[in-house]
Amino acid sequence: MSKLDFVKTEKDYYSAKAQPALVELGAYQYITSQGNSAPEDPAFTQAIGSLYGLAYPLKFAYKGMDKDFTMPKMEAYWWMEKDIPFEEAVRTDWHWKLMIPMPDFVEESEFQKVLESAREKGKVHKETTINFEAIHEDKVVQVLHLGSYEEEKESIGKVMDFIEEQGLEVNGHHREIYLSDPMKTATEKLRTILRYAVK
């Protein structure tokens, strides 16, 4: 049985360079959890744990159907409700949506069944809401950021300059795709794709 690996099959999705570039993407489906807190808040950690607490049982359910897949990278949208950039705001005012992409063959009916089972087993926290949704950003500008999440300002500036130079407009929230596991990677070696939908 072959195992689907998003990093290998979706190369445009997971490829970014040190200089910003405009990329066109298709529609993808995700399991998501949304909240409002600083990333060090227990609610944020709880949402991550619950997402993986569902993602792995979902993976194993499909493995039993001969449709196995490598666990995709976690992603997140970050934004502010107020009219100021989130990186300049008080961290407790940050809004976020955590996401894990799911293969096309994963169906919402199976998601609901596995979610119910995962909640009963305590793998998904009772206060964490998890949704199954499709997202299609179409055109995006992205760049590869190396290093700390706290030092993204320069990389974001590159993206914003590129968007302005190309006569485009931001059409969505700040998005991060975490290529590196922060638990296993030195801070200076972290690799993160920063992505903005544009029009």
Z-matrix of the N, CA and C atoms (Angstrom, degrees):
N
C 1 1.463
C 2 1.530 1 109.69
N 3 1.337 2 117.29 1 123.15
C 4 1.460 3 120.59 2 178.57
C 5 1.526 4 109.30 3 -78.89
N 6 1.332 5 115.93 4 152.82
C 7 1.456 6 121.83 5 -178.25
C 8 1.527 7 108.83 6 -113.38
N 9 1.329 8 116.89 7 125.82
C 10 1.452 9 121.57 8 179.06
C 11 1.529 10 109.72 9 -70.76
N 12 1.334 11 116.23 10 129.44
C 13 1.461 12 121.77 11 178.88
C 14 1.528 13 108.09 12 -123.06
N 15 1.324 14 116.98 13 108.81
C 16 1.465 15 121.56 14 -176.91
C 17 1.524 16 112.13 15 -56.74
N 18 1.317 17 117.69 16 -39.78
C 19 1.466 18 120.62 17 -176.59
C 20 1.531 19 110.47 18 -60.79
N 21 1.318 20 116.79 19 -32.99
C 22 1.467 21 120.93 20 -179.58
C 23 1.526 22 112.36 21 -85.32
N 24 1.329 23 116.73 22 -35.88
C 25 1.468 24 119.46 23 -175.77
C 26 1.532 25 112.65 24 -88.36
N 27 1.327 26 118.09 25 -23.76
C 28 1.462 27 121.91 26 -178.12
C 29 1.528 28 109.58 27 -116.71
N 30 1.318 29 115.74 28 64.39
C 31 1.469 30 120.61 29 -172.57
C 32 1.529 31 112.71 30 -65.06
N 33 1.341 32 118.26 31 -38.15
C 34 1.465 33 119.83 32 177.73
C 35 1.524 34 111.29 33 -63.73
N 36 1.319 35 115.48 34 -35.41
C 37 1.462 36 121.50 35 -177.61
C 38 1.530 37 110.93 36 -66.15
N 39 1.324 38 116.49 37 -37.55
C 40 1.461 39 121.15 38 -174.17
C 41 1.526 40 113.89 39 -107.64
N 42 1.337 41 117.91 40 11.11
C 43 1.463 42 120.60 41 -179.92
C 44 1.523 43 110.23 42 -110.96
N 45 1.309 44 116.12 43 124.71
C 46 1.466 45 121.10 44 175.86
C 47 1.522 46 107.95 45 -147.51
N 48 1.317 47 115.90 46 153.17
C 49 1.468 48 121.44 47 -178.69
C 50 1.521 49 110.26 48 -116.95
N 51 1.325 50 114.79 49 177.01
C 52 1.462 51 120.39 50 -177.13
C 53 1.523 52 112.49 51 -69.48
N 54 1.338 53 116.68 52 -18.58
C 55 1.456 54 121.02 53 176.61
C 56 1.534 55 109.17 54 -107.04
N 57 1.327 56 118.49 55 140.41
C 58 1.468 57 121.32 56 -177.48
C 59 1.523 58 112.66 57 -59.92
N 60 1.322 59 115.55 58 150.28
C 61 1.460 60 121.55 59 178.45
C 62 1.523 61 109.18 60 -147.36
N 63 1.336 62 115.09 61 150.88
C 64 1.456 63 121.78 62 175.87
C 65 1.524 64 108.82 63 -91.81
N 66 1.331 65 116.84 64 129.25
C 67 1.464 66 122.19 65 -176.28
C 68 1.527 67 108.52 66 -132.74
N 69 1.330 68 117.18 67 145.08
C 70 1.462 69 121.59 68 174.32
C 71 1.530 70 108.89 69 -106.53
N 72 1.321 71 115.59 70 128.94
C 73 1.457 72 121.51 71 -176.95
C 74 1.527 73 110.69 72 -120.64
N 75 1.310 74 115.82 73 155.22
C 76 1.454 75 120.90 74 176.35
C 77 1.520 76 111.03 75 -87.27
N 78 1.317 77 115.98 76 -167.62
C 79 1.467 78 121.89 77 177.80
C 80 1.523 79 109.20 78 -89.87
N 81 1.318 80 116.03 79 141.76
C 82 1.459 81 121.92 80 179.62
C 83 1.523 82 108.56 81 -134.00
N 84 1.329 83 115.90 82 157.24
C 85 1.462 84 119.66 83 177.02
C 86 1.522 85 109.86 84 -113.35
N 87 1.334 86 114.05 85 150.79
C 88 1.465 87 120.70 86 -171.61
C 89 1.520 88 110.58 87 -142.34
N 90 1.331 89 115.06 88 157.04
C 91 1.454 90 120.08 89 160.03
C 92 1.522 91 104.86 90 -98.85
N 93 1.332 92 117.41 91 135.21
C 94 1.456 93 121.36 92 -171.75
C 95 1.524 94 111.87 93 -135.29
N 96 1.327 95 114.84 94 155.86
C 97 1.460 96 121.13 95 173.35
C 98 1.519 97 107.49 96 -143.19
N 99 1.321 98 116.79 97 131.03
C 100 1.456 99 121.46 98 -172.05
C 101 1.518 100 110.95 99 -118.27
N 102 1.345 101 115.88 100 146.65
C 103 1.452 102 119.71 101 179.23
C 104 1.508 103 112.80 102 -162.62
N 105 1.322 104 116.12 103 -173.98
C 106 1.465 105 123.85 104 -177.49
C 107 1.527 106 108.28 105 -141.92
N 108 1.348 107 115.54 106 103.43
C 109 1.459 108 119.99 107 -179.84
C 110 1.524 109 109.20 108 -175.09
N 111 1.309 110 116.00 109 170.72
C 112 1.461 111 120.59 110 169.27
C 113 1.531 112 108.11 111 -72.27
N 114 1.336 113 117.81 112 153.37
C 115 1.468 114 119.26 113 -178.69
C 116 1.522 115 113.86 114 -65.53
N 117 1.326 116 117.67 115 -18.65
C 118 1.465 117 119.84 116 177.44
C 119 1.531 118 112.22 117 -86.39
N 120 1.313 119 117.30 118 -3.29
C 121 1.462 120 121.68 119 179.52
C 122 1.525 121 110.75 120 -70.35
N 123 1.331 122 119.29 121 143.27
C 124 1.468 123 121.90 122 179.10
C 125 1.530 124 113.43 123 -56.01
N 126 1.328 125 117.83 124 -31.05
C 127 1.464 126 120.62 125 -179.67
C 128 1.526 127 111.19 126 -63.07
N 129 1.326 128 116.35 127 -35.27
C 130 1.463 129 121.13 128 179.72
C 131 1.528 130 109.95 129 -69.21
N 132 1.326 131 115.79 130 -47.67
C 133 1.460 132 120.59 131 178.02
C 134 1.526 133 111.12 132 -61.85
N 135 1.315 134 115.80 133 -38.97
C 136 1.464 135 121.66 134 178.39
C 137 1.524 136 110.92 135 -62.41
N 138 1.338 137 116.77 136 -40.49
C 139 1.465 138 120.91 137 179.68
C 140 1.530 139 110.69 138 -65.78
N 141 1.329 140 117.06 139 -40.50
C 142 1.466 141 120.31 140 177.26
C 143 1.530 142 110.16 141 -61.59
N 144 1.329 143 115.58 142 -48.65
C 145 1.456 144 119.76 143 -179.91
C 146 1.520 145 112.56 144 -59.86
N 147 1.329 146 116.47 145 -39.47
C 148 1.461 147 120.48 146 -179.82
C 149 1.527 148 111.65 147 -69.50
N 150 1.337 149 116.74 148 -38.66
C 151 1.464 150 119.56 149 178.53
C 152 1.521 151 110.89 150 -61.54
N 153 1.321 152 116.29 151 -46.91
C 154 1.464 153 119.01 152 178.22
C 155 1.526 154 111.24 153 -71.26
N 156 1.348 155 115.94 154 -28.88
C 157 1.453 156 119.89 155 176.71
C 158 1.519 157 112.14 156 -65.03
N 159 1.323 158 116.15 157 -21.11
C 160 1.461 159 121.60 158 174.19
C 161 1.524 160 111.61 159 -97.37
N 162 1.338 161 116.52 160 -40.43
C 163 1.465 162 120.52 161 -174.05
C 164 1.526 163 112.58 162 -60.17
N 165 1.322 164 117.50 163 -41.65
C 166 1.467 165 118.86 164 -177.84
C 167 1.531 166 112.49 165 -70.91
N 168 1.340 167 120.24 166 -44.37
C 169 1.468 168 118.53 167 173.99
C 170 1.536 169 112.33 168 -60.18
N 171 1.328 170 116.99 169 -34.60
C 172 1.456 171 120.48 170 178.10
C 173 1.529 172 110.27 171 -66.39
N 174 1.326 173 115.20 172 -42.36
C 175 1.470 174 120.44 173 176.73
C 176 1.537 175 110.35 174 -59.74
N 177 1.324 176 116.80 175 -46.65
C 178 1.463 177 120.30 176 -177.03
C 179 1.529 178 111.58 177 -69.08
N 180 1.344 179 117.02 178 -31.30
C 181 1.459 180 120.18 179 176.20
C 182 1.524 181 110.26 180 -62.33
N 183 1.335 182 115.54 181 -42.70
C 184 1.471 183 119.02 182 179.92
C 185 1.525 184 112.01 183 -76.72
N 186 1.324 185 116.68 184 -28.11
C 187 1.462 186 118.67 185 174.42
C 188 1.524 187 109.50 186 -61.48
N 189 1.323 188 116.07 187 -36.01
C 190 1.458 189 120.84 188 177.01
C 191 1.517 190 113.06 189 -67.22
N 192 1.335 191 115.48 190 -16.13
C 193 1.470 192 121.11 191 176.55
C 194 1.536 193 110.96 192 -100.61
N 195 1.344 194 116.51 193 13.64
C 196 1.462 195 122.61 194 -177.01
C 197 1.525 196 112.21 195 63.31
N 198 1.342 197 115.85 196 36.32
C 199 1.467 198 121.33 197 177.22
C 200 1.524 199 108.95 198 -132.78
N 201 1.309 200 115.97 199 64.11
C 202 1.468 201 120.96 200 -175.52
C 203 1.525 202 110.76 201 -79.58
N 204 1.342 203 116.34 202 154.59
C 205 1.466 204 120.75 203 176.22
C 206 1.521 205 110.22 204 -149.71
N 207 1.329 206 115.06 205 149.15
C 208 1.461 207 121.35 206 174.63
C 209 1.525 208 108.34 207 -72.76
N 210 1.312 209 117.18 208 138.22
C 211 1.466 210 119.72 209 -177.94
C 212 1.535 211 110.05 210 -61.44
N 213 1.328 212 117.98 211 120.72
C 214 1.470 213 121.18 212 -179.61
C 215 1.528 214 112.14 213 -68.23
N 216 1.337 215 114.54 214 164.58
C 217 1.465 216 121.32 215 179.82
C 218 1.529 217 110.26 216 -70.76
N 219 1.325 218 115.42 217 145.48
C 220 1.462 219 119.11 218 174.90
C 221 1.528 220 109.87 219 -74.78
N 222 1.332 221 115.34 220 150.90
C 223 1.455 222 122.57 221 178.82
C 224 1.520 223 108.91 222 -135.81
N 225 1.329 224 116.17 223 169.68
C 226 1.463 225 118.95 224 175.88
C 227 1.522 226 110.80 225 -157.29
N 228 1.324 227 114.98 226 141.72
C 229 1.465 228 121.82 227 164.12
C 230 1.525 229 107.01 228 -92.43
N 231 1.337 230 115.45 229 144.90
C 232 1.459 231 121.09 230 175.13
C 233 1.525 232 107.81 231 -133.09
N 234 1.339 233 117.06 232 137.67
C 235 1.455 234 119.13 233 178.15
C 236 1.523 235 110.98 234 -161.28
N 237 1.337 236 113.56 235 170.51
C 238 1.451 237 122.12 236 176.64
C 239 1.515 238 108.91 237 -119.52
N 240 1.334 239 117.15 238 144.40
C 241 1.458 240 120.63 239 173.92
C 242 1.524 241 110.37 240 -76.59
N 243 1.320 242 116.52 241 -28.08
C 244 1.467 243 120.99 242 178.51
C 245 1.529 244 109.02 243 -82.29
N 246 1.316 245 116.47 244 162.55
C 247 1.455 246 121.68 245 -175.13
C 248 1.528 247 111.57 246 -85.70
N 249 1.347 248 115.62 247 56.56
C 250 1.459 249 120.98 248 174.44
C 251 1.528 250 107.98 249 -140.56
N 252 1.331 251 118.35 250 149.39
C 253 1.470 252 120.28 251 179.81
C 254 1.524 253 110.12 252 -60.41
N 255 1.346 254 115.92 253 140.92
C 256 1.463 255 118.37 254 -175.87
C 257 1.521 256 112.02 255 -62.36
N 258 1.363 257 117.24 256 -31.52
C 259 1.467 258 118.73 257 -177.81
C 260 1.522 259 112.29 258 -71.02
N 261 1.340 260 117.32 259 -11.23
C 262 1.461 261 120.89 260 178.20
C 263 1.530 262 111.65 261 -104.53
N 264 1.304 263 116.59 262 0.18
C 265 1.467 264 121.19 263 -174.24
C 266 1.528 265 111.68 264 -95.47
N 267 1.327 266 115.03 265 167.28
C 268 1.464 267 121.25 266 172.56
C 269 1.518 268 107.82 267 -65.87
N 270 1.323 269 117.21 268 131.18
C 271 1.462 270 121.29 269 -172.06
C 272 1.528 271 113.30 270 -60.31
N 273 1.320 272 117.00 271 -31.09
C 274 1.457 273 119.23 272 -179.61
C 275 1.524 274 112.49 273 -69.22
N 276 1.349 275 116.89 274 -13.49
C 277 1.466 276 121.20 275 178.23
C 278 1.522 277 112.46 276 -92.87
N 279 1.320 278 117.78 277 -1.08
C 280 1.458 279 120.53 278 -179.24
C 281 1.530 280 111.00 279 -68.24
N 282 1.321 281 115.52 280 139.91
C 283 1.461 282 122.17 281 170.62
C 284 1.524 283 108.07 282 -107.10
N 285 1.325 284 116.85 283 147.00
C 286 1.457 285 120.24 284 -178.14
C 287 1.523 286 111.13 285 -145.50
N 288 1.305 287 113.64 286 153.88
C 289 1.464 288 121.01 287 170.26
C 290 1.515 289 107.26 288 -133.24
N 291 1.329 290 116.44 289 111.58
C 292 1.453 291 122.26 290 177.45
C 293 1.526 292 109.12 291 -84.07
N 294 1.341 293 116.00 292 143.32
C 295 1.463 294 119.57 293 -174.31
C 296 1.524 295 110.90 294 -144.17
N 297 1.317 296 115.99 295 143.66
C 298 1.460 297 122.04 296 169.15
C 299 1.527 298 106.46 297 -127.97
N 300 1.341 299 118.22 298 119.94
C 301 1.468 300 120.49 299 179.19
C 302 1.520 301 111.03 300 -62.79
N 303 1.321 302 115.46 301 148.32
C 304 1.454 303 122.09 302 177.14
C 305 1.533 304 109.33 303 -124.33
N 306 1.335 305 117.93 304 143.99
C 307 1.467 306 120.64 305 178.27
C 308 1.524 307 111.96 306 -59.47
N 309 1.332 308 115.72 307 158.02
C 310 1.464 309 121.55 308 -179.36
C 311 1.522 310 112.87 309 -58.89
N 312 1.337 311 116.58 310 -28.23
C 313 1.472 312 118.45 311 -176.37
C 314 1.532 313 113.29 312 -78.65
N 315 1.334 314 117.51 313 -10.23
C 316 1.470 315 119.58 314 176.55
C 317 1.525 316 108.38 315 -73.99
N 318 1.323 317 116.53 316 127.44
C 319 1.465 318 121.84 317 -176.89
C 320 1.528 319 110.36 318 -107.52
N 321 1.329 320 114.78 319 149.83
C 322 1.463 321 119.44 320 -177.88
C 323 1.522 322 112.15 321 -62.26
N 324 1.327 323 117.71 322 -33.48
C 325 1.468 324 120.45 323 179.56
C 326 1.528 325 110.82 324 -62.73
N 327 1.334 326 116.44 325 -40.78
C 328 1.469 327 120.36 326 177.90
C 329 1.518 328 110.11 327 -70.46
N 330 1.324 329 117.06 328 -38.72
C 331 1.466 330 121.88 329 175.48
C 332 1.526 331 110.22 330 -55.18
N 333 1.327 332 117.27 331 -47.70
C 334 1.464 333 121.34 332 -178.25
C 335 1.525 334 111.13 333 -63.77
N 336 1.319 335 116.52 334 -40.82
C 337 1.466 336 120.84 335 -179.39
C 338 1.531 337 110.99 336 -65.17
N 339 1.334 338 116.38 337 -45.53
C 340 1.463 339 120.46 338 -179.52
C 341 1.527 340 110.53 339 -69.63
N 342 1.334 341 117.65 340 -36.34
C 343 1.463 342 121.14 341 178.07
C 344 1.520 343 110.66 342 -60.82
N 345 1.317 344 117.04 343 -45.40
C 346 1.467 345 120.67 344 179.42
C 347 1.524 346 111.22 345 -60.55
N 348 1.335 347 115.94 346 -42.98
C 349 1.456 348 120.34 347 178.92
C 350 1.525 349 111.26 348 -65.69
N 351 1.337 350 116.85 349 -41.79
C 352 1.468 351 121.30 350 -179.28
C 353 1.526 352 110.98 351 -64.68
N 354 1.317 353 117.29 352 -36.30
C 355 1.469 354 120.24 353 177.43
C 356 1.530 355 110.40 354 -66.79
N 357 1.325 356 116.08 355 -42.30
C 358 1.462 357 120.26 356 -179.67
C 359 1.527 358 111.46 357 -62.22
N 360 1.337 359 116.04 358 -32.47
C 361 1.465 360 121.17 359 -178.80
C 362 1.528 361 112.45 360 -88.95
N 363 1.334 362 117.22 361 -0.81
C 364 1.455 363 121.02 362 178.50
C 365 1.516 364 114.48 363 79.17
N 366 1.315 365 117.79 364 13.32
C 367 1.469 366 121.17 365 178.83
C 368 1.529 367 111.80 366 -79.78
N 369 1.333 368 116.32 367 -24.04
C 370 1.456 369 122.80 368 176.61
C 371 1.516 370 107.88 369 -117.84
N 372 1.325 371 116.81 370 123.89
C 373 1.462 372 121.24 371 -176.18
C 374 1.527 373 110.34 372 -63.40
N 375 1.308 374 115.72 373 140.82
C 376 1.469 375 120.91 374 -175.74
C 377 1.519 376 112.88 375 -63.02
N 378 1.342 377 117.61 376 -24.07
C 379 1.461 378 120.64 377 -178.50
C 380 1.532 379 112.70 378 -94.85
N 381 1.321 380 117.17 379 -1.06
C 382 1.464 381 120.70 380 -178.97
C 383 1.522 382 110.13 381 -96.87
N 384 1.324 383 116.54 382 122.79
C 385 1.452 384 122.03 383 176.73
C 386 1.527 385 109.05 384 -89.68
N 387 1.315 386 116.66 385 129.83
C 388 1.464 387 121.36 386 176.97
C 389 1.526 388 108.52 387 -123.20
N 390 1.322 389 115.43 388 131.64
C 391 1.456 390 121.35 389 -179.26
C 392 1.523 391 111.05 390 -117.58
N 393 1.312 392 114.72 391 161.08
C 394 1.465 393 123.14 392 175.24
C 395 1.526 394 105.81 393 -116.35
N 396 1.338 395 117.39 394 115.86
C 397 1.454 396 118.62 395 -174.70
C 398 1.523 397 112.98 396 -146.55
N 399 1.321 398 114.02 397 153.66
C 400 1.468 399 121.26 398 176.24
C 401 1.521 400 108.70 399 -98.99
N 402 1.339 401 116.03 400 139.74
C 403 1.465 402 121.70 401 179.30
C 404 1.521 403 108.27 402 -132.10
N 405 1.315 404 116.19 403 130.29
C 406 1.461 405 121.14 404 178.59
C 407 1.526 406 108.35 405 -130.77
N 408 1.309 407 117.06 406 101.95
C 409 1.456 408 120.92 407 -179.35
C 410 1.531 409 112.23 408 -86.91
N 411 1.330 410 117.27 409 -22.02
C 412 1.465 411 122.79 410 179.38
C 413 1.531 412 110.44 411 68.06
N 414 1.317 413 118.32 412 -102.36
C 415 1.464 414 120.41 413 -178.30
C 416 1.521 415 110.71 414 -89.06
N 417 1.340 416 115.55 415 130.77
C 418 1.464 417 120.69 416 178.95
C 419 1.527 418 109.89 417 -136.13
N 420 1.318 419 115.02 418 153.85
C 421 1.460 420 120.91 419 169.51
C 422 1.515 421 106.49 420 -112.59
N 423 1.327 422 116.17 421 132.34
C 424 1.462 423 119.67 422 -175.51
C 425 1.522 424 111.66 423 -140.80
N 426 1.313 425 114.71 424 161.56
C 427 1.458 426 121.61 425 178.59
C 428 1.531 427 107.62 426 -149.48
N 429 1.317 428 116.77 427 152.79
C 430 1.462 429 121.40 428 175.59
C 431 1.515 430 108.97 429 -91.13
N 432 1.321 431 116.12 430 121.47
C 433 1.464 432 121.90 431 177.35
C 434 1.518 433 108.96 432 -101.17
N 435 1.318 434 116.23 433 129.62
C 436 1.461 435 122.01 434 177.14
C 437 1.521 436 109.33 435 -108.32
N 438 1.333 437 116.40 436 128.00
C 439 1.455 438 119.90 437 176.30
C 440 1.517 439 113.25 438 113.44
N 441 1.319 440 114.83 439 -159.92
C 442 1.467 441 122.86 440 -172.91
C 443 1.524 442 112.75 441 -63.60
N 444 1.326 443 115.15 442 146.33
C 445 1.467 444 120.82 443 173.44
C 446 1.530 445 110.03 444 -65.77
N 447 1.331 446 116.24 445 -24.65
C 448 1.454 447 120.72 446 -178.15
C 449 1.533 448 112.21 447 -77.46
N 450 1.320 449 117.09 448 -8.84
C 451 1.474 450 120.60 449 -175.33
C 452 1.532 451 111.48 450 -120.03
N 453 1.321 452 115.96 451 42.04
C 454 1.462 453 120.62 452 -177.78
C 455 1.529 454 113.46 453 -88.40
N 456 1.322 455 117.80 454 -6.30
C 457 1.464 456 120.90 455 -171.32
C 458 1.527 457 112.54 456 -56.14
N 459 1.328 458 117.21 457 -43.36
C 460 1.468 459 120.40 458 -178.99
C 461 1.530 460 110.69 459 -65.47
N 462 1.319 461 116.97 460 -42.51
C 463 1.464 462 120.81 461 179.46
C 464 1.530 463 111.00 462 -65.37
N 465 1.327 464 116.34 463 -40.49
C 466 1.466 465 120.24 464 176.89
C 467 1.525 466 110.13 465 -62.99
N 468 1.335 467 115.62 466 -39.75
C 469 1.464 468 119.94 467 178.51
C 470 1.520 469 111.81 468 -60.23
N 471 1.334 470 117.10 469 -40.28
C 472 1.466 471 121.13 470 177.06
C 473 1.526 472 111.15 471 -59.79
N 474 1.334 473 115.22 472 -43.56
C 475 1.462 474 120.21 473 -179.53
C 476 1.523 475 110.59 474 -64.17
N 477 1.327 476 117.31 475 -45.23
C 478 1.459 477 120.94 476 -177.96
C 479 1.524 478 111.38 477 -65.39
N 480 1.329 479 117.05 478 -38.89
C 481 1.473 480 120.58 479 176.88
C 482 1.521 481 110.46 480 -63.07
N 483 1.333 482 116.87 481 -42.00
C 484 1.463 483 121.71 482 -179.87
C 485 1.529 484 110.32 483 -64.12
N 486 1.331 485 116.18 484 -43.70
C 487 1.468 486 120.66 485 179.75
C 488 1.527 487 110.49 486 -59.90
N 489 1.329 488 116.24 487 -43.05
C 490 1.468 489 120.39 488 179.42
C 491 1.525 490 111.32 489 -66.44
N 492 1.328 491 116.50 490 -43.16
C 493 1.468 492 121.14 491 -179.44
C 494 1.528 493 111.78 492 -62.06
N 495 1.330 494 116.54 493 -32.85
C 496 1.463 495 121.19 494 -178.02
C 497 1.532 496 112.79 495 -87.64
N 498 1.328 497 116.81 496 1.13
C 499 1.456 498 120.79 497 179.53
C 500 1.518 499 113.21 498 69.82
N 501 1.331 500 116.42 499 30.31
C 502 1.462 501 121.96 500 -178.36
C 503 1.529 502 110.39 501 -104.64
N 504 1.331 503 116.17 502 172.32
C 505 1.452 504 122.26 503 175.79
C 506 1.524 505 109.76 504 -131.60
N 507 1.315 506 116.17 505 143.82
C 508 1.462 507 120.32 506 175.13
C 509 1.529 508 108.93 507 -64.63
N 510 1.331 509 116.48 508 135.21
C 511 1.454 510 121.01 509 -175.89
C 512 1.536 511 110.49 510 -131.46
N 513 1.320 512 115.64 511 46.10
C 514 1.459 513 119.84 512 -179.09
C 515 1.520 514 111.05 513 164.10
N 516 1.331 515 115.33 514 -171.27
C 517 1.463 516 121.46 515 -176.39
C 518 1.525 517 111.89 516 -88.94
N 519 1.316 518 114.71 517 162.90
C 520 1.464 519 122.64 518 171.21
C 521 1.527 520 108.32 519 -60.21
N 522 1.334 521 116.21 520 131.21
C 523 1.462 522 120.84 521 -177.07
C 524 1.523 523 110.26 522 -127.39
N 525 1.312 524 116.06 523 139.48
C 526 1.466 525 121.50 524 178.54
C 527 1.524 526 109.88 525 -125.91
N 528 1.333 527 116.01 526 134.32
C 529 1.466 528 122.19 527 174.30
C 530 1.522 529 106.06 528 -114.17
N 531 1.321 530 116.63 529 117.85
C 532 1.464 531 121.61 530 -172.11
C 533 1.528 532 110.49 531 -89.88
N 534 1.321 533 115.50 532 98.93
C 535 1.460 534 120.95 533 -179.06
C 536 1.524 535 111.67 534 -76.89
N 537 1.323 536 116.24 535 -23.97
C 538 1.473 537 121.30 536 -178.21
C 539 1.521 538 110.39 537 -111.58
N 540 1.312 539 115.82 538 148.90
C 541 1.459 540 122.04 539 174.30
C 542 1.530 541 108.29 540 -87.29
N 543 1.351 542 118.83 541 112.87
C 544 1.472 543 120.79 542 -177.29
C 545 1.521 544 113.46 543 -63.53
N 546 1.350 545 117.11 544 -16.98
C 547 1.455 546 120.23 545 178.21
C 548 1.530 547 111.78 546 -80.25
N 549 1.341 548 116.50 547 -17.53
C 550 1.460 549 120.47 548 -175.82
C 551 1.525 550 113.37 549 -120.83
N 552 1.335 551 117.21 550 -2.23
C 553 1.461 552 121.18 551 -173.34
C 554 1.515 553 110.95 552 -122.36
N 555 1.326 554 116.84 553 135.53
C 556 1.460 555 121.04 554 175.91
C 557 1.530 556 109.18 555 -61.40
N 558 1.340 557 116.24 556 143.22
C 559 1.463 558 121.08 557 -174.66
C 560 1.520 559 112.53 558 -52.97
N 561 1.326 560 117.07 559 -43.00
C 562 1.465 561 120.09 560 -177.08
C 563 1.526 562 112.91 561 -69.65
N 564 1.323 563 117.61 562 -12.35
C 565 1.465 564 121.37 563 -178.94
C 566 1.530 565 113.10 564 -106.30
N 567 1.323 566 116.73 565 3.34
C 568 1.464 567 120.03 566 178.95
C 569 1.524 568 110.41 567 -62.24
N 570 1.336 569 116.58 568 136.99
C 571 1.464 570 122.53 569 178.68
C 572 1.523 571 108.79 570 -118.72
N 573 1.330 572 115.94 571 121.36
C 574 1.458 573 121.81 572 -176.52
C 575 1.521 574 109.58 573 -135.47
N 576 1.316 575 117.10 574 129.97
C 577 1.464 576 120.36 575 173.18
C 578 1.518 577 107.81 576 -85.96
N 579 1.338 578 116.58 577 125.24
C 580 1.456 579 122.15 578 173.81
C 581 1.520 580 107.10 579 -100.52
N 582 1.318 581 117.37 580 128.31
C 583 1.463 582 120.82 581 -170.06
C 584 1.536 583 110.43 582 -137.92
N 585 1.350 584 115.20 583 138.13
C 586 1.454 585 121.62 584 175.74
C 587 1.519 586 109.76 585 -130.62
N 588 1.313 587 117.64 586 127.77
C 589 1.459 588 120.94 587 171.63
C 590 1.526 589 108.43 588 -68.11
N 591 1.327 590 117.14 589 142.72
C 592 1.467 591 121.21 590 -177.35
C 593 1.524 592 110.45 591 -134.51
N 594 1.321 593 115.72 592 164.12
C 595 1.464 594 121.50 593 174.44
C 596 1.527 595 109.64 594 -139.95
